[in-house]
Amino acid sequence: MNKNKICFILCVNNQRYLQECLLYLNQLSVPENFEVEILSIEEAISMTSGYNEGMHASDAKYKVYLHQDVFIVNKKFIFDIMTIFEDASIGMVGVIGSISMPDSMIMWNDKRVGRMYFSSFDQSGESVMGNCQICHNVEAIDGVMMITQYDLEWREDIFDKWDFYDVSQSYEFRKKGYKVVVPALNEPWCIHDDGVPNFENFYDERKKFIQEYIWGDDI
């Protein structure tokens, strides 16, 4: 793995979103002798398959799995990530997470921690959840942005749509003994232009998650 390289991996189906995302990525400050790679995965059949494709295509030690509608406004983002990952026990970082997942396994049904700007079809602003002045160990992070320093396979053998890949990967990292954290965020790192959510396959993927990680064959 190339320790002096970071790769941004996006599943893309909207070129306008991609171009705007790239405008922000190209403004990031880059450490000396450090390489930045950007991989846009088009026509992925699921988030897990797209992310596995990107993961295997890059030798970067540090990988940022990013929604196409997320725009990084923290120009020192790479420097901040490198500082956090000086702790080798931290496997994955996010900007929104759940310290304790609710019984429903739906993250937003209970308290979360983190911070980001948001823009939807009817409002925009800043989401501030919990104490953002400290680093939190969490059970799971939101898939809006997932940053890793180790490669673990995304469970495309189970999750073949676009939901619950994030909670699943959080559990996979913790099963391997790595910490999953939401760091101290004095200011938001990103804007999420999230539009209208699509729940078409959400509850079927939730059932798969519960069967795999919570109840096993008893569901």
C-alpha positions in Angstrom: 0.0 0.0 0.0 1.2 3.5 -0.9 1.3 5.4 2.4 1.8 8.7 0.6 -1.5 8.5 -1.4 -5.1 9.1 -0.8 -7.9 8.0 -3.2 -11.4 9.4 -3.4 -13.9 6.8 -4.7 -17.4 7.7 -5.9 -20.2 5.8 -7.5 -21.5 8.1 -10.1 -24.8 8.3 -12.1 -25.0 12.1 -12.4 -22.2 14.0 -14.2 -23.3 17.4 -12.9 -22.9 16.2 -9.3 -19.5 14.7 -10.2 -18.2 17.9 -11.8 -19.2 19.9 -8.7 -17.7 17.4 -6.4 -14.4 17.5 -8.4 -14.3 21.3 -8.1 -14.1 21.0 -4.3 -11.6 18.1 -4.4 -9.3 20.0 -6.6 -9.2 22.8 -4.0 -7.9 20.6 -1.2 -4.5 21.3 0.3 -2.1 18.4 -0.4 0.9 17.5 1.8 4.3 17.6 0.2 5.2 14.5 -1.7 1.7 13.2 -1.4 -0.5 11.9 -4.3 -4.2 12.3 -4.8 -6.2 9.9 -6.9 -9.9 10.2 -7.9 -11.9 7.2 -9.1 -15.4 7.6 -10.4 -17.2 4.3 -10.7 -20.0 4.4 -13.3 -22.8 1.8 -13.9 -22.1 0.1 -10.6 -24.9 -2.4 -9.8 -24.7 -1.6 -6.0 -22.7 0.6 -3.7 -20.8 -2.4 -2.3 -19.7 -3.6 -5.8 -18.7 -0.1 -6.9 -16.7 0.5 -3.7 -15.0 -2.9 -4.0 -14.1 -2.1 -7.6 -12.6 1.2 -6.6 -10.8 -0.3 -3.6 -9.1 -3.0 -5.7 -8.2 -0.5 -8.4 -6.1 1.7 -6.1 -2.9 1.1 -4.0 -3.6 4.1 -1.8 -3.4 3.4 1.9 -6.0 6.1 2.6 -9.4 5.9 0.8 -12.4 8.2 1.0 -15.7 6.6 -0.1 -17.8 9.6 -1.0 -21.3 10.2 -2.2 -21.3 12.1 -5.5 -23.5 14.8 -3.9 -21.0 15.5 -1.1 -18.7 18.5 -1.4 -15.7 18.8 0.9 -15.2 22.4 2.1 -12.5 21.7 4.6 -9.4 22.5 2.6 -7.1 20.9 5.3 -9.1 17.7 5.0 -6.2 15.5 4.0 -4.0 16.9 6.8 -6.7 16.3 9.3 -7.2 12.7 8.1 -3.5 12.0 8.3 -3.4 13.3 11.9 -6.4 11.1 13.0 -4.9 8.0 11.4 -1.7 8.4 13.3 -3.6 6.2 15.7 -3.3 2.8 14.1 -6.2 1.4 16.1 -8.6 3.7 14.1 -9.8 1.9 11.0 -12.5 4.1 9.7 -13.7 7.7 10.1 -17.0 9.4 9.3 -18.7 12.8 9.8 -22.0 11.4 11.1 -22.4 8.4 13.3 -24.3 6.5 16.0 -22.6 5.8 19.3 -25.2 3.1 20.0 -27.4 1.8 17.2 -31.1 1.8 18.0 -33.0 -1.5 18.1 -34.5 -0.7 14.7 -31.0 -0.5 13.3 -32.1 2.7 11.6 -29.5 5.3 12.5 -31.6 8.4 12.4 -34.3 6.9 14.8 -32.0 7.8 17.7 -29.4 10.3 18.7 -26.4 10.7 16.4 -23.1 12.6 16.6 -21.4 14.7 14.0 -21.6 17.8 11.9 -22.1 18.8 8.3 -23.9 21.3 6.1 -26.9 20.0 4.3 -29.0 21.1 1.3 -32.3 19.5 0.4 -35.2 20.3 -1.8 -37.0 22.5 0.8 -34.3 23.7 3.2 -30.5 24.1 3.8 -28.4 24.8 6.8 -26.0 23.1 9.3 -26.6 19.9 11.2 -24.9 19.7 14.6 -25.4 16.5 16.5 -24.0 15.8 20.0 -20.7 17.2 21.3 -18.6 18.0 18.3 -15.6 19.1 20.3 -14.5 15.5 21.1 -13.8 12.4 19.1 -16.5 9.7 19.5 -16.1 6.0 19.1 -19.3 4.9 17.3 -21.0 1.7 16.4 -21.6 2.9 12.8 -21.1 5.8 10.5 -23.3 7.3 7.8 -22.3 6.5 4.3 -22.3 10.1 3.2 -18.5 9.9 3.7 -16.4 6.9 4.9 -12.7 7.2 5.2 -10.4 4.2 5.8 -6.7 3.4 6.3 -7.2 -0.3 5.9 -8.9 -2.3 3.1 -11.7 -4.6 4.0 -14.1 -6.1 1.5 -17.5 -4.5 1.2 -20.2 -7.2 1.6 -21.5 -7.2 -1.9 -22.4 -10.9 -1.2 -25.2 -9.6 1.0 -26.0 -6.0 0.1 -26.7 -5.7 -3.6 -28.5 -2.4 -3.6 -27.7 1.1 -2.1 -28.6 0.8 1.6 -27.0 -0.5 4.7 -23.6 -0.9 3.1 -22.4 1.8 5.6 -23.6 0.2 8.8 -22.4 -3.2 7.5 -18.9 -1.9 6.8 -18.8 -0.3 10.3 -19.6 -3.6 11.9 -17.0 -5.4 9.7 -14.3 -3.0 10.8 -15.2 -3.4 14.5 -15.3 -7.2 14.1 -11.7 -6.9 13.0 -10.9 -4.9 16.2 -10.6 -1.5 14.6 -12.2 1.6 16.0 -14.8 3.5 14.0 -14.9 7.2 14.9 -16.5 10.5 14.3 -13.7 13.0 15.0 -13.9 16.3 16.7 -15.4 18.7 14.2 -15.0 22.4 15.1 -16.5 23.2 11.6 -18.3 20.9 9.1 -16.0 19.1 6.7 -18.6 18.9 3.9 -21.9 19.9 2.3 -24.4 17.1 1.5 -26.8 18.1 -1.3 -29.0 15.2 -0.5 -32.3 15.9 -2.3 -35.2 13.5 -1.8 -34.3 10.1 -0.2 -35.2 6.8 -1.9 -36.5 4.1 0.4 -37.5 1.6 -2.4 -35.1 -1.1 -1.2 -34.2 0.2 2.3 -36.3 -2.1 4.4 -35.3 -5.2 2.5 -31.6 -4.3 3.0 -32.3 -3.6 6.7 -33.7 -7.1 7.0 -30.5 -8.6 5.5 -28.4 -6.5 7.9 -30.4 -7.8 10.9 -30.2 -11.3 9.8 -26.4 -11.2 9.2 -25.3 -9.2 12.2 -28.0 -9.3 14.9 -30.4 -12.2 14.9 -28.8 -14.7 12.5 -31.2 -17.3 11.2 -33.8 -16.5 13.9 -35.2 -13.5 12.0 
